[in-house]
Amino acid sequence: MKHRHGRVVHVESLADFDHRVAAGATSMRGWRLRGLDLTGRSGALARLDPADATFLGCELAPGDADRVDAGGALVLPTIPEVPVEVYRSTLYTPEELYDAVSYADSLDARAYAWSQQPGGGDHGATLARALHDHAVDEALEAWLAGRRVVGVMGGHAVPRGSEEYAAAARLGQALGGAGLTVATGGGPGAMEAANLGGYLAGYDAAAVADATGRLAGVPSFRPSVQAWADAAFAIREAYPDGRESLGIPTWHYGHEPPNVFAGAIAKYFRNSLREATLLEVCSAGIVFLPGAAGTVQEVFQDACENYYADESSIAPMVLVGRRHWTEELPVWPLLERLARQRPMAGHVHLAESTDEAAALIAHGA
């Protein structure tokens, strides 16, 4: 939610600016003016105290930028040739990232190509990426207000049409049906499946079976990201009253397109920031589905946070798949030993099925 009054005030249209001036405003303290052409508002700006205001990518008449800066405002200029909105105030939507007929022409693809400039681009590009990720952070914080978020981590290579994909979708639906907001890394595979289930949380089990069955016709984003995304958009059209879930992907993995079942997408350039944020937001716990190196990393990142947390701050951890986590990748014995005689011990679980995992999370694990 954008604040229209209070300590921080987002001013994102000239009409809003003019209304505030006409209403008798004398100070811009706490105002965040974003993307406004203020070249014709010199007189109004001269009458307003600029202290503690922030001008994000605004156009100002000659001399106005220096004057408001001297008066205590922060003026951040427009950075040219950047495909993303650096000073954005909301999370991305699937429609925004897939904004072209061909994926190669989409915002998502253009942003990735720009981020991979040789040498990382110039200082302006580095600043743009940092400002963008900070803006996404703020937008995510606002979006999370009042939500209990549960994370679902799992492999990106799980194909549509597999039992693993269907199980992850049923898990997402069960968690969403328990009043929780499903969050994933926002990519394909098990992440997409969990977001699909969260999206369909208001529908019955038959809807999940129908959706997973129809998606099986395009099992992977290879060879065509566009065909993969189009199949998902068709499901959204067939079931238009889906619930919002969260995806937190990164342009660091350009080979992994964002899934469209996460209605709110916090996409970052810096993967390290994205990884930390994804774990941090999951206050209701995390379910770890069978995965490889990335999922193992997430298990122990989360375990480290819980290891040093007090009892009131521990978020449940549920690993799904006994054989996977005890034999194929024996993470569970180490995790169990790590948790021993720590406050986290009663909050770490090994489950055989996604149904068992959903029940553990729903009951507070």
C-alpha positions as CSV (number, residue, x, y, z in Angstrom):
1,M,0.0,0.0,0.0
2,K,1.3,3.4,-0.9
3,H,1.3,6.0,1.9
4,R,-0.7,9.1,1.0
5,H,-0.3,10.7,4.4
6,G,2.0,10.2,7.4
7,R,5.7,10.1,7.9
8,V,6.5,9.0,4.3
9,V,4.3,10.3,1.5
10,H,4.6,9.0,-2.1
11,V,3.8,11.7,-4.6
12,E,3.7,10.1,-8.1
13,S,1.6,12.5,-10.2
14,L,1.6,16.2,-10.9
15,A,-2.1,16.2,-10.0
16,D,-1.2,15.0,-6.5
17,F,1.6,17.5,-6.2
18,D,-0.7,20.4,-7.3
19,H,-3.4,19.2,-4.9
20,R,-1.0,19.3,-2.0
21,V,0.2,22.8,-2.9
22,A,-3.4,24.1,-3.3
23,A,-4.3,22.5,0.0
24,G,-1.7,24.8,1.7
25,A,1.3,22.6,2.1
26,T,4.4,24.5,3.2
27,S,6.8,21.7,3.6
28,M,7.8,18.6,1.7
29,R,9.2,16.8,4.7
30,G,8.9,13.0,4.1
31,W,7.7,13.4,0.5
32,R,9.0,11.0,-2.1
33,L,8.4,12.5,-5.5
34,R,9.0,9.9,-8.2
35,G,9.3,10.5,-12.0
36,L,7.7,13.9,-12.1
37,D,8.3,16.6,-14.6
38,L,8.5,19.6,-12.3
39,T,10.1,22.0,-14.8
40,G,6.9,24.1,-14.7
41,R,6.6,24.1,-10.9
42,S,9.5,26.3,-9.9
43,G,7.2,28.8,-8.2
44,A,5.5,26.1,-6.1
45,L,8.9,24.6,-5.2
46,A,10.2,27.9,-4.1
47,R,7.4,28.2,-1.6
48,L,7.9,24.8,-0.1
49,D,10.5,23.8,2.5
50,P,12.4,20.9,0.8
51,A,14.1,19.5,3.9
52,D,13.8,15.7,4.1
53,A,12.2,15.4,0.7
54,T,13.4,12.9,-1.9
55,F,13.3,13.5,-5.6
56,L,13.6,10.2,-7.5
57,G,14.2,10.6,-11.2
58,C,12.4,13.9,-11.4
59,E,13.0,16.6,-14.0
60,L,13.7,20.0,-12.5
61,A,14.1,23.5,-14.0
62,P,17.6,24.9,-14.1
63,G,18.7,25.9,-10.6
64,D,15.8,24.1,-8.8
65,A,17.9,20.9,-8.2
66,D,20.7,22.9,-6.6
67,R,18.2,25.0,-4.5
68,V,16.3,22.0,-3.1
69,D,19.5,20.1,-2.5
70,A,20.9,23.0,-0.5
71,G,17.6,23.1,1.5
72,G,18.1,19.5,2.7
73,A,16.4,17.4,0.0
74,L,17.9,14.3,-1.7
75,V,17.9,14.5,-5.5
76,L,18.6,11.3,-7.3
77,P,18.7,11.8,-11.1
78,T,17.3,9.8,-13.9
79,I,19.8,7.1,-15.1
80,P,19.6,6.8,-18.9
81,E,19.5,3.6,-20.9
82,V,18.2,1.4,-18.0
83,P,15.4,-1.0,-19.0
84,V,13.9,-1.2,-15.5
85,E,12.2,1.4,-13.5
86,V,14.9,2.2,-10.9
87,Y,12.7,4.0,-8.5
88,R,9.7,1.7,-8.7
89,S,7.3,1.6,-5.7
90,T,5.6,-1.7,-6.3
91,L,6.5,-5.3,-7.0
92,Y,6.5,-6.7,-10.5
93,T,3.5,-8.5,-12.0
94,P,3.8,-11.4,-14.5
95,E,2.2,-9.2,-17.1
96,E,4.9,-6.5,-16.6
97,L,7.8,-8.9,-17.0
98,Y,6.2,-10.7,-20.0
99,D,5.2,-7.6,-21.8
100,A,6.0,-8.6,-25.4
101,V,4.7,-11.2,-27.8
102,S,8.2,-12.8,-27.9
103,Y,10.1,-13.5,-24.7
104,A,13.3,-12.2,-26.3
105,D,11.7,-8.7,-26.5
106,S,10.2,-8.8,-23.0
107,L,11.2,-6.6,-20.0
108,D,12.5,-9.7,-18.2
109,A,14.8,-10.6,-21.1
110,R,15.9,-7.0,-21.7
111,A,16.8,-6.6,-18.0
112,Y,18.9,-9.7,-18.0
113,A,20.7,-8.7,-21.1
114,W,21.4,-5.3,-19.7
115,S,22.7,-6.8,-16.4
116,Q,25.2,-8.9,-18.3
117,Q,27.0,-6.0,-19.9
118,P,30.8,-6.7,-20.2
119,G,32.5,-5.6,-17.0
120,G,29.2,-5.0,-15.3
121,G,28.5,-1.7,-17.1
122,D,29.6,1.7,-16.0
123,H,29.2,3.3,-12.6
124,G,25.7,4.5,-13.6
125,A,24.6,0.9,-14.3
126,T,26.0,-0.2,-10.9
127,L,24.1,2.6,-9.1
128,A,20.9,1.7,-11.1
129,R,21.0,-1.9,-10.0
130,A,21.6,-1.0,-6.3
131,L,18.8,1.6,-6.4
132,H,16.5,-0.8,-8.1
133,D,17.1,-3.6,-5.6
134,H,16.6,-1.1,-2.7
135,A,13.3,0.0,-4.2
136,V,12.2,-3.6,-4.6
137,D,13.1,-4.2,-0.9
138,E,10.8,-1.3,0.2
139,A,8.0,-2.5,-2.1
140,L,8.3,-6.0,-0.7
141,E,8.2,-4.7,2.9
142,A,5.0,-2.9,2.2
143,W,3.4,-5.9,0.4
144,L,4.2,-8.2,3.3
145,A,2.3,-6.2,5.9
146,G,-0.4,-8.4,7.5
147,R,0.6,-11.6,5.7
148,R,2.0,-14.8,7.2
149,V,4.4,-16.2,4.7
150,V,5.5,-19.8,4.3
151,G,8.4,-20.7,1.9
152,V,8.6,-23.6,-0.4
153,M,12.1,-24.4,-1.7
154,G,12.8,-27.1,-4.3
155,G,14.5,-28.0,-7.5
156,H,14.2,-25.8,-10.6
157,A,14.5,-28.9,-12.9
158,V,11.2,-30.6,-11.8
159,P,9.2,-31.0,-15.0
160,R,5.6,-30.3,-15.4
161,G,3.7,-33.5,-15.7
162,S,5.8,-35.3,-13.1
163,E,4.4,-36.5,-9.8
164,E,6.9,-34.3,-8.0
165,Y,5.4,-31.3,-9.7
166,A,1.9,-32.3,-8.9
167,A,2.8,-32.9,-5.2
168,A,4.4,-29.5,-4.9
169,A,1.2,-27.9,-6.4
170,R,-0.9,-29.8,-3.9
171,L,1.4,-28.6,-1.1
172,G,1.0,-25.0,-2.2
173,Q,-2.8,-25.3,-2.3
174,A,-2.9,-26.8,1.2
175,L,-0.7,-24.0,2.6
176,G,-2.7,-21.3,0.9
177,G,-5.9,-22.9,2.1
178,A,-4.5,-22.7,5.7
179,G,-4.5,-18.9,5.4
180,L,-0.7,-18.6,4.6
181,T,0.9,-16.8,1.7
182,V,3.2,-19.1,-0.4
183,A,6.6,-17.7,-1.2
184,T,9.2,-19.4,-3.5
185,G,12.3,-18.4,-5.4
186,G,9.9,-17.5,-8.3
187,G,11.4,-19.8,-10.9
188,P,10.4,-22.9,-12.8
189,G,10.1,-26.5,-11.5
190,A,9.0,-27.1,-7.9
191,M,8.9,-23.3,-7.4
192,E,6.3,-22.8,-10.1
193,A,4.3,-25.8,-8.9
194,A,4.1,-24.4,-5.3
195,N,3.1,-20.9,-6.6
196,L,0.5,-22.6,-8.8
197,G,-1.0,-24.3,-5.8
198,G,-1.0,-21.1,-3.8
199,Y,-2.7,-19.4,-6.7
200,L,-5.4,-22.1,-6.8
201,A,-5.9,-22.1,-3.0
202,G,-9.4,-20.9,-3.3
203,Y,-10.4,-23.7,-5.8
204,D,-10.9,-27.4,-5.1
205,A,-8.4,-30.2,-5.7
206,A,-9.9,-30.9,-9.1
207,A,-8.7,-27.5,-10.3
208,V,-5.1,-28.4,-9.3
209,A,-5.4,-31.7,-11.1
210,D,-6.8,-30.0,-14.2
211,A,-4.1,-27.3,-14.2
212,T,-1.2,-29.7,-13.7
213,G,-2.5,-32.0,-16.4
214,R,-2.9,-29.2,-18.9
215,L,0.5,-27.7,-18.1
216,A,2.1,-31.1,-18.8
217,G,1.8,-30.4,-22.5
218,V,4.7,-27.9,-22.2
219,P,6.9,-29.6,-19.6
220,S,9.8,-27.2,-19.6
221,F,10.8,-23.7,-20.6
222,R,13.3,-25.3,-23.0
223,P,13.2,-24.9,-25.9
224,S,10.7,-22.0,-25.7
225,V,10.2,-19.8,-22.7
226,Q,7.3,-18.1,-24.5
227,A,5.4,-21.4,-25.0
228,W,6.1,-22.3,-21.4
229,A,4.8,-18.9,-20.1
230,D,1.8,-18.9,-22.5
231,A,0.6,-22.3,-21.1
232,A,0.7,-20.8,-17.6
233,F,-1.1,-17.6,-18.6
234,A,-3.9,-19.9,-20.1
235,I,-4.3,-21.5,-16.7
236,R,-4.6,-18.1,-15.1
237,E,-7.3,-17.2,-17.7
238,A,-9.2,-20.4,-17.0
239,Y,-9.0,-19.8,-13.2
240,P,-9.1,-16.0,-12.9
241,D,-9.9,-15.7,-9.2
242,G,-6.5,-16.9,-8.0
243,R,-4.9,-15.8,-4.8
244,E,-1.7,-13.9,-4.6
245,S,1.5,-15.7,-3.8
246,L,5.1,-14.4,-3.9
247,G,8.1,-15.1,-6.1
248,I,11.6,-13.8,-5.3
249,P,13.7,-14.6,-8.3
250,T,16.9,-13.0,-9.6
251,W,18.4,-11.9,-12.9
252,H,21.6,-13.5,-11.8
253,Y,20.1,-16.8,-13.1
254,G,19.2,-15.6,-16.6
255,H,18.5,-19.1,-17.7
256,E,15.6,-19.4,-15.3
257,P,12.6,-17.3,-16.3
258,P,10.1,-16.2,-13.6
259,N,6.9,-18.2,-13.3
260,V,3.6,-16.4,-13.8
261,F,1.7,-18.0,-10.9
262,A,3.4,-15.7,-8.4
263,G,1.2,-12.7,-8.7
264,A,3.7,-10.5,-6.8
265,I,7.3,-10.8,-8.0
266,A,10.3,-9.2,-6.1
267,K,13.0,-9.6,-8.7
268,Y,16.5,-8.6,-7.8
269,F,19.8,-8.1,-9.6
270,R,21.9,-9.2,-6.7
271,N,21.4,-12.9,-5.9
272,S,23.0,-12.7,-2.4
273,L,20.4,-10.1,-1.4
274,R,17.6,-12.2,-3.0
275,E,18.7,-15.3,-1.1
276,A,18.8,-13.6,2.2
277,T,15.5,-11.9,1.6
278,L,13.7,-15.1,0.6
279,L,14.6,-16.8,3.8
280,E,13.9,-13.7,5.9
281,V,10.3,-13.2,4.8
282,C,9.2,-16.8,5.6
283,S,8.0,-16.2,9.2
284,A,5.6,-19.2,9.2
285,G,8.4,-21.6,8.2
286,I,9.9,-23.2,5.2
287,V,9.2,-26.6,3.4
288,F,12.3,-28.0,1.6
289,L,11.4,-30.3,-1.2
290,P,14.0,-32.6,-2.8
291,G,16.6,-30.5,-4.5
292,A,20.3,-30.2,-5.2
293,A,23.0,-27.7,-4.4
294,G,20.8,-24.6,-4.3
295,T,18.2,-26.2,-2.0
296,V,21.0,-27.6,0.3
297,Q,22.4,-24.1,0.6
298,E,19.0,-22.7,1.5
299,V,18.6,-25.4,4.2
300,F,21.7,-24.5,6.0
301,Q,21.3,-20.8,5.6
302,D,17.9,-21.2,7.3
303,A,19.4,-23.5,9.9
304,C,22.1,-21.0,10.8
305,E,19.4,-18.3,11.4
306,N,17.4,-20.7,13.6
307,Y,20.5,-22.0,15.4
308,Y,21.2,-18.5,16.8
309,A,17.6,-17.4,17.3
310,D,15.7,-17.3,20.5
311,E,12.7,-19.6,21.0
312,S,10.2,-16.8,20.0
313,S,12.0,-16.2,16.6
314,I,12.4,-19.7,15.3
315,A,10.7,-20.5,12.0
316,P,9.8,-24.2,11.4
317,M,11.8,-26.2,8.9
318,V,10.3,-29.3,7.2
319,L,12.3,-31.4,4.9
320,V,10.3,-33.6,2.6
321,G,11.5,-37.0,1.4
322,R,13.3,-39.3,3.8
323,R,15.4,-41.2,1.2
324,H,16.5,-38.0,-0.5
325,W,17.6,-36.2,2.7
326,T,19.1,-39.2,4.5
327,E,20.6,-41.2,1.6
328,E,20.9,-39.3,-1.7
329,L,21.9,-36.0,0.0
330,P,22.3,-36.9,3.7
331,V,21.5,-33.4,5.0
332,W,19.1,-34.6,7.7
333,P,21.6,-36.3,10.0
334,L,23.7,-33.2,10.1
335,L,20.7,-30.9,10.5
336,E,19.3,-33.0,13.3
337,R,22.7,-33.1,15.1
338,L,23.1,-29.3,14.7
339,A,19.7,-28.7,16.2
340,R,20.3,-31.0,19.2
341,Q,20.0,-29.3,22.6
342,R,19.2,-26.0,20.8
343,P,15.8,-24.1,21.0
344,M,15.3,-25.0,17.3
345,A,15.3,-28.8,18.0
346,G,11.5,-29.1,18.3
347,H,11.0,-27.1,15.1
348,V,13.0,-29.2,12.6
349,H,11.1,-32.0,11.0
350,L,11.6,-34.8,8.4
351,A,8.4,-35.7,6.5
352,E,7.7,-38.4,4.0
353,S,5.1,-36.5,2.0
354,T,3.9,-33.0,1.1
355,D,0.6,-33.8,2.9
356,E,2.5,-34.4,6.1
357,A,4.6,-31.3,5.6
358,A,1.5,-29.1,5.0
359,A,-0.1,-30.4,8.2
360,L,3.1,-29.7,10.2
361,I,3.3,-26.1,9.0
362,A,-0.5,-25.5,9.4
363,H,-0.2,-26.5,13.0
364,G,2.8,-24.4,13.7
365,A,5.4,-27.2,13.5
